[in-house]
Amino acid sequence: MKIDRSLIAGSTTLLVLSLLKDGEKYGYQMISELDRRSENVFSLREGTLYPLLHTLEKDGLIISSLKVAESGRERKYYSLTKKGAVRLSEKAQEWRTFSRAVDSVVRGLT
């Protein structure tokens, strides 16, 4: 099932920060991991991911560093900062509240 892009757009910060909570990753690795974890529901394009990464870095939520990968290629790796971990926690709580409320409405629960 194809998911409406507007639903995904509001969740990209949460998704990217969540990918980095377990350790540093480079861009393509994040795209692949997101595809795998979401069973191909969330498929970020580079044109979406990299501007978001730059914004998160500018806001102090992540930091980047250049490292040489096993392939011998230099890659930019991103990792979560303490401020980013706090924002992740806030965004995760926000998501849980939002998703419970939507589920209640959709299922007709009170």
N, C-alpha and C positions, 0 to 999 in steps of 0.2 A: 504494500500500500504506500502510495506517495504521500508524504507529509507536507502540508502547507508551509511554505518558506517563512511566513510571518510568525508561525509558532516556534520555529527553530531560531529565528533572528533574536528573539528576546532571551534565549538561553545560551548563546555562544560563549559569553564570559564564564558562566558557571561550568560549561562543558570543558573549556580549555583549562581553567584553573584546576578542575577535577583531574584532568589528565596529568597535570604537573605535581599533584600532591604526593605521588609515589617516587618522584625523582625527576631529574632533568631529561628533556627530550628535544630533538630538533624538529623542525616544521613538518617534513614529510612523515616522520615517525608519529607525530600527533595526528595527522590526517589518517594514517593507516590504523592507528590504535582506536580512534573514534569510530571509524568504519567497523572495525572488528567488535568492539564492545557494544555497539548499538545494533549489531547484526545488519549493517548497511543502511540503517534508517537515517543516521546523521552523516552526511557526506559533505565535508567542508572542502571548498576549493581554495587553492593557494591565494587567489585574489580576495578571499574573505578572511582567511587565517592571518596572513602577514600584516595587514593593516590593524587587525585586532591585537596581535602580539606587540606591535609598535605602540599602540595606545596603552596597553597594560604595562608595558615597560616605562613609558612616560609617566604613568600614574604611580609608579613604584611598587606595582603588584608582582612583577616578575623582573628578573635580570637575565641578561644574556652573556654568553662567553663563547669565544671561538676555540674550537678544539679539533684535533685531527682524529677522524674516525678510523675504524679498523681498516677501511678501504684505502686509507691514506689521504682521503679527501678532507679538506677543512670544512667544518660545519658550524653553524651557529646553534648553540644549545640554550634552551630557556629553562629557568628554574623559578620556583615560587619563593617570594620573600616572606618575612613574618607578616608584613602588611597584607600580602596576597593571601596568606593562610587565614587571616582574620576575615578578609572579604569573602573568601571561599565559604567559610563557616556561615557568614551572614546570608550569602546567596543561596546556600543549601537549605537553610531554615526558611527563607523566603519561598523557595521552590516547594518545599514540603507543605507549607501553608497554602500556597496557590493550588497545588495539585490535589490536595484534600478537598478544597472548596469546589474546584471544577468537578471532581469525581462525585461529590455530594449532589451537585446540581444535575449532572448527567444521569446519575442513577436514581435521582429523586429521593435521596436520603434526607432525613431531618435530624 
